[in-house]
Amino acid sequence: MTETLFDFGDKLPLEDKLPVAYPERAAWGTGPKLRAWQAEALALYFDTEPRDFMAVATPGAGKTTFALRLAKVLIDSGKINRLIVVAPTDHLKKQWADAAARVGISLDPNYKNSDGRHGSHYMGVVVTYAQVALKPAVHRAKTEDARTLVIMDEVHHAGDALSWGDGIREAFEPATRRLALTGTPFRSDAAPIPFVQYVDEGDGIRRSKADYTYGYGSALADHVVRPVLFMAYSGNMRWRTSAGEEMEANLGEGFTKDVTAHAWRTALDPHGDWIPSVLQAADRRLSEVRRTVKDAGGLIIATDHEDARGYAAQLEAICGEKVTTILSDDPKASQKIDDFSESEARWMVAVRMVSEGVDVPRLCVGVYATSTSTPLFFAQAVGRFVRSRKRGEVASVFLPSVPILMALANEMEVERDHALDREGSKDEDGLDDSLLEAANKEDKASDELTRNKFEALNSQASFDRVLFDGGEFGTGADIGSEEELGFLGIPGLLDTEQVSELLRKQQNKQISKGATKPAPVSDHRLMMELRTKLSKNVSAWAARTGTPHGQIHNKLRSVCGGPAVPQATVDQLQARIDKLQDWFVGRK
């Protein structure tokens, strides 16, 4: 076999041979050296060379590099002579083809189902999941015609629709090898993902099992991804309901779900004062970052086309530069992303193409200006900012100070698997991702509010706090105040420890001036531990009694009181766990 990677017979520890991170910019394609996790995963693969292998690696860690190095070894050794890559979007098809070309593999990203055969000068093709689902027989014939390796990028998309899963299974069942990649391997529905192994660990729930996992926490410790500063903003909101009633609330306070949703949507209204104030703060943050990261760029994640255009106009007035606007129905969207990536322009606004569709390594500052709140969407969105090019780069994401987003920001390091057999429990565990595709197009909450004649009246912004590395910093501040500017002025090129120290100093400065430190929110790690424990106990009781999960949760709420699991307090969760234990031992 031609030596293309490293000597697999060398018994030296990987960390003695390979640096943890690339020494230079190499977000797409392959860099001159492998990251330690990539080398470790490759060594694991080539120990057994299985037919199916699933690698889970956090966004920004370098899944593409790992996959193409694996493919290159198999090609050079003659074990495969065709490569098919399946990607979520048309834009990613071109990125995969470009990355493959850099390691000497020619792939056709423009292949159409009607083409039949691809050109003989190509090793294979790059297609989308939707494309395969339309004509699985065409892709099956191509797969059967050669010793084929199929790489399924962000494989969770294979479960987006029953026809997609069936098509992927039909098309690639005869493949010689299959490699599944994902950075976010969790879904809320119970649609099994083709070629993914599910294992029951004793609680009656089958969960996806990866062959190799490299999570955000590990990548952060290895300096492979950037740490993220979450800049949370609150403020006063006023709106008119469909019944004509005027409502007022502070964003993020513990009101009902409907009030929270309406206050959140009011904040995102491009005609109010909240979003321009946050955009102004984000632009100041970007200017600070560009002092040390000269080409740093920013991305606004918008709910729909109208909002995106409004945000772009406001940003242009703020920064005095043209803003790149990426709309989902724009045929030039892919080229605009490429042009922005290669430029040093400040800002881009995107709709829909935010999950896996935008890969711009220089993105350092983001504004989460959408009311989509699923864990999957949030993780994919934040993943646009964490790609590390050199040690010390820090990402900053501005977001509304609402409980669900604050919890997701605090749980960045939580690793999840795709679970089946969760009948009736989708809403209880908070993983309501089944509407992700619709959310990527235009957020359904916005459409619903529009149908109900919701009207945003007025919004005012205020700085709330910074979430970083499991901690919360800041005591609140007015927009434009010295306190807010102190947090916005954190340098953009620091180690994690230095960032934490500066945040503590800034908070102490606020407190020394008489500010009161806000009461800490519930310990998110304890909350996650209790939710997991409750879920396992509910599953065990369901297995014993045959009662659906949803009915058990409803019974516990009826007996113990309190809201659904995502909104329940520590005490309420513990009370339900205790009640389940009573049931197990026969106590009422």
N, C-alpha and C positions, 0 to 999 in steps of 0.2 A: 504494500500500500504506500502511495506517495505520502510523505510526511507533510501535512499541511497545518497541523495544530501544535502538538507538542508530543513528547515521547510518553506514550501511555505506560511504558515499562519503568519510567523513572519513579522511584518510590519516595522522593522528597515530598514533604508536606506542600500542598498547593500554595499556601501563603508564602513559602520560601521561594517559589518559582514565579508567581504571578502577582502583579499589583492588584489591589482591590478595585481601583477605579481607573478609567482611561486617563492618560496624562494630558489629553487634549480633546478638543471638541469632536465628538463622534456619536451623536445621538441617533442618527440613522445610518444603516449599513454597518460596516465593521471597522473598528479601529485597529491599530497595529498590534495591540495586545488584548488578551481576554481578561475580563473581570474574573475574580476568584469564583463567584457563584456560577458563571458560565462554564468555566473549566471543570468545576465540580460536577455540574449537571451533565456535561458531556462525558466525563469519566464514568458516571453512573450509567448513562445510556449505553456506552460501548462495553460495559461489563457483561451485559446480557443481550444487547441489540434486540429489544422487544418489537413486536409488530406495532403495538400501540404504546404511546408515551405521552403523558400530559405534564407540562411544565407550567406552574403558576408563578408568575413574577410580577411584582408591583409595577404599575406604569412608570416608565422612565428607566427601568433597570437594564434594558437591552435584550428583550426577547428576540428581536429580529436578528441581531448579531448571533445569538446562540443558535437559532434555527438554521441560519445560512451556513454557519460553520459545520453544523451537523450534516446538512445536505451536501456540503462540499466534500466531506470525508466519504460519505456513501457514494457519491458520484465518482470520486477519484479511485475508489476501491472497486468500482464496477458493480456494486450491489444494487444500485438503481441507475436507470438511464432516462428517467422522466421525472420532472418536478411539477406539481400542481399546487399553487398557493390559493387558498380561499380567504378573502378579506371581507370586512363588513361594508366598506364603501368604495365607490369608484376612485376617490382620491387616494385611498390607501393602496389600490392596485398599482398605481404609478410609483408610489413610494417603495413598494416591495420590489418592483422591477428595477428601479434605480439602485436599490441596495444590493440586489442580486448581481447586477452588472459589475459592481465594484469588487466582487469576489470571483468574477469570471463565469457567472451563470447567466445565460440569456433567457429571459422570460418575456412573453408577449402579454402586456397588460390591456391591449386593445382587442383581444380575442372575443368574438361574438359566437353565440350558439349556432348561428347559421353558417359559420365558416367551415364547420366540419373539422378538417385537419388544420393544425397550425403549421407555420412555415418550418421547413427542415433546419433552418439556421437557429431555431429556438430549442432550448432544452425542455420547455414546457410553457405553461400559461399562468396568468393570475386572473382569477374570477371572483365574483361576489357570491355570497350565500343565496341571494335572490336569483342570481343568474343560474346557479346549479339547480335550484328548486324548480325553475321553469322547464328545464330539459334535462332531467337527471340521466336519461338514457344516453344522451350525447357524451356526457362526462364519464359515464361508466365505460363506454366503448373506448374512450381515450385512456382511461385508467387501466383497462384490461390489455390494451395493446402494447404495453411496455412494463418494465419493472419500475413501478411508480411509487414515489414518496409524495404523500399529500400532507401539506402543512395547513392546519386550520387555525387562522389567526383570530383571537378573541372568540373562542369556540362557543361561549355561552350564547352567541347569536344563532347557533344552529337550533336552539329551542325557541326562537322567537315566534314560530308558527308551526302547527303540526305538519303542514306541507313542506316546510323548510327542513325539519328534522327527518322526515321520510325521504326527501330528495337527497339530502346529504348521505343518508345511510345507503340508499340504493346506488348512488353514483360511486361511492368510495369503498363499498364493502370488499371489492376484489383487490384493493391496493396492497402492494408489497409491504409498505410501511406507512404509518400514520402518526403525525406529530401534532398534538393539540396544545395551543398556547392561550393563555388568558391572564389578565391582570386583575380581573374582578369575577371570580368564579361562582357568584351567587345570583340566584333568581328567586322571585317570590312564588312563581308558579311551580307546578309539579311536572312540567314537561321534561322528560329525560333528554339529556344531550347525547347525541349519537357518539359511540366509541369512547364514552367516559365511563369509568368504573365507579359503581356505587356500592357502598359497604354499610351494613347494619352493625353498629357498635354495641348492640344490646338493648337499645331503647325503642326499638320498633321503627326507627326512622333511617332510611337509607340516605347516606351523604356521599357526595362526590369525593373521590380519593385521588389526589395528585401523586405522580411519581416523584416530583421534585417541587418544593415550594420555597420561594424567596420573597418574604413579606416586606412591607414598608419599613417596619421597625428594624429589621436586619439591614436593609438597604441604607437606611438613615445612619445606622451605626457605622457602616462601611464607607460612608460619604459617597455612595453611589447615586443617591437622590438628594434633592435639596430639602432642608427643613422648611416648614411653612408657618409664617406668621398669619393668623387669622385676625383681621381688623374688623371688629363687630361694631355696628352703628345702630342706635336706637332712635327715638324721637316721637313726637306727638303726631297722630294721624286723625283725619276727619273724613268721613264718607257718607253717602246717602244710600240707603238700602232700596230694594225694589218696591218696598211698601212706602217709600218716601220719608222714612225716618232717618234723621241725621244722627250719626254715631261718632264717638270720639274715644280714642284709646292710645296708650303708649305702646309702641311696637315692642313685642316680646314679653309683655306682662302676662301673668297667668290667667287669661280669660278663656272663654270657650274656644273650641276649634274653629267655629265660624268667625268669631271676632278676630282671632289671630290671623286667619286667612285673609280677611278683608283688610285688616291693618297692613299686612304684608303687601298685598296688591296695591294698596294706596301708596305705600313707600316707593314702589317700582314705577308708578305713573310718571311718564316723562314730562308731564305738565306741572308736577308738583315741585317742591323745593328739596325734598329728601335726596332724590337721585342726583341732581346737579351738585349738591353739597358733597356727596360721597365721591362723585366723579372728580371733583376738584381735589379732594383729599388723595384719591388714588393717583392723580396726575402729579401731585406734589411728591408722593412716595416714589413714583417712577423717576422723577428728576433726581431724587436722592440716590436711588439705586444706580442710575446712569453715571454718577460720579465715579464709581469703581467698576461697573459693568457697562461699558460704553454703548453696546448695541442692545441693551435690555429693552424689551417690548412689553406691551400690555394688551390684555384681551378682556372685553366685556362680553359676558354670556347673557344674551337677551332671551326673553320669552317668545316674542313673535316679531314679525317684520316691521310693524308699526313702531314698536318700542325701539327696535334696533336703529331705525332711521332717526328717531328722536334722540337717542343717546349719542349717535355719531355727530349730529348737528351740535349738541351741547359740548361734546369733547373738542370739536374743531374750534368752537368759540373759546374754550378754556386754554387749549395748548397752542392754537394758531397754526396747526398743521392739518393736512388732509388725513382723514381717518379711513382705513380700509374697512368696507362693510361687506360681510359674507352672508348672503341670503341663500336659503336652501334651494330655491328654484332658479338660481343664477347659473347659467351654463358655463360661465367663466370663473365660478367659485374656486375650483381647484387651482387654476393658474394664479388667481389673486392670493391664495394662501402661499403658494410657492414664491411669488414676488415679494410678499411681506416677509417671509422667512429669510430671504436673501438680502433684504434691505436693512436700514437702520431706522425705519419709521417707528413712531411712538406707539400708535394704537390701532387695534383691530376690534371690530364688533362682529360677533358671529351668532347666527341662529341655526339650530339643528346640528351643524357640523362641529360639535363640541365634545362628543364622547370620544370616539377613536378617530374622528375625521380631521382634527387639527393637531399636527405635530410640528411645532415651531420651537426648537430648543432654546431660543433666546427669550421666550416668554418668562418674565419674572414677576409681573404684577397682574392680578386679575380682579374683576368685580363680578360677583355672583348675583347678577340682576335678573334672576328667574325664580318663579315660585315652584319649580320642580324640586321635590325634596326626597326622592327615593335614594337609599344608600348607594345603589348602583350608579345612578346618574351623578350623584355628588362625587363619588370616588373617581369616576371617569373625568369629570370636569376638573377637579383638583389635579388630576394626573397630567393635565396640560402644562402645569407650571413646575413640576418637580424634576424635570430632566436635568441632571447635573452635567455641566461641562468642565468645571474645575472646582476644586475644593473651596468651600467658603461662600458659595453663592446661596442666598436666602430668597425664598419665594414669599410673596405677600398676596393674600386673597382677602378682599373686602366683601363683607356679607351682612345681610340684615340680621339684627340681634333677635332671632326667633328661636324658641327652644329646640326644635328639630334640627336646625342647622348647627346650633351650638353643640348639641349632642354628637352629631356626625363629625364635626371638627375635632371634638375631644376623643373620638373613637377611631381616628385615622389609622392607628396601629392594630386594630382588631382584625383578625383574619377570619373569613367566613367561607363555608363550603356550601355547595348547592344541595339542598335537602329535598328529598321526595317524601311522600306519605305524610304530609302535613295538613290533612283535611281539616278545613274550617279554621286554621290557625294563622292564615296569612295576615290578617289585620292585627293579630295579637303580637306578632314578633317584629312588626315594623318594617318588614321587607316587602313592601308593596311595589314591586318593580314591573309588574305585568304590563303597565302602560308606558314603559320606557320609550318604545318606538314612537308612540303618539306624542310623548313629552318632548322628544327630540325634534318633532316637526313644529308643533306649536302647543304650548302648555294647555292642557285641558281645563285647568282651573280658571285660566283667563277667559276661555270660551264660555264657561259656565257663568262666570260673573257678568260677562257681557250680555248673555241671554237674559239674566235676571235684572238687567238694567242697573247694575251696580255703577255708582258714580263716585270717583275719588274727588274730594273737595279741596283738601289742603294737607300738606305734609311738611314737617320740620325735622331736621336731622340733628342728632347729638352723638358725640363719640361715647361708646359704651366701655369696651375693654379689648384687650388683646389676648388671644388664646395661643399658647405656644408650648410645645413639648410637654403636654399634660397639665400645664399650669395656666392660671388666669391673672392678668396684670392690668392695673388701671382702676380708677375710681369714678370714671365718667368725666366728661368735659364738654364745653361748648365747642361748636365748630369754629375753627380759626384761632382757638385759644392757645396759649403757651403750652398748656398741658397736652392738648392733642398734637401739636407740632412736635413735642418732645418724642412721642411715640412714632410719628411719621418719619422722624429724622434718624431712626436707627440705621446704621450703614448697611449696605446691601451685600457686603463681602465680609462675613464673620463666621467663626466656628459657633456651633450650637451653644456651647458654654458661655461664650462672649455675649451672644444675643440674650440669653437668660439673665446674665448679670446686668446688662444695660436696662432690660425691662424692669428688673427689681429696683434698680436705682431710680428709674423714672417714676415708678409707683411710690417709692419712699419719699421722693421729692413732693409728689402730690399730697401725701399724707401729712408731711411736715408743714404744709401750707394750710392744714385744717380740713382736708378732704377726708371722708370716712370710707374706709375700705368696704366694699359691698359684701354682703353675706355670701359665702361660697355656695356655688350650686352643688347639687348632690354629687357625690363621688361617682364619676361615670364608670370607673372600673368596678366598683361594688355593684352599681346598677346592672352592668352587663353580666356580672357573675350571678346575681340573683335572677335575672331574666333567663339565663341559660339553665340554672338549676330548676326554676319553675317549669320551663319548657320540657326538660327531661322527665320531671315528675309527672307532668300532664301526659306525656307520651307513655310512660309506664302504666299510668292509671287507665289510659285508653286501651293499651294492649291487654290489661287484665279484664276490663269490663266491656270492651267493644264499643264504648261511647266515643263519638267524634270529638276531636280536640276542641272545636269551637263550643260545643255544648258544655264541656268541662270548664272552659274559661268563663263562660256565661254563668254557670252555677257558682263558681268561686266568687265572681263579682257580686252575685246576688246575696251570697252568704256573708262575705267579708266586707262588701262595699268597695267603693272606689272606681276609677275609670279603667279603660283598657290598658294593657300592659305598657305600651309606649309612654303613657302619661302617668302611670302609677308611681308612687313614692317608694322609698326603701321600705318603710314600715308596711305599706299596703302589699308589696311583693312578698315580704317575709310572712305576713299574715296568711296569704294564700298558700305558701309553701307549708306552713305549720298545719293548716287545715287539711291539705292533702295527706300529710303524715298521719293525721287523725283518721282519715278514711282508710289508710293502709292498715292501721292496727285495729280497725273496727269501731273507733269512737265516732260519734255523730258530730 
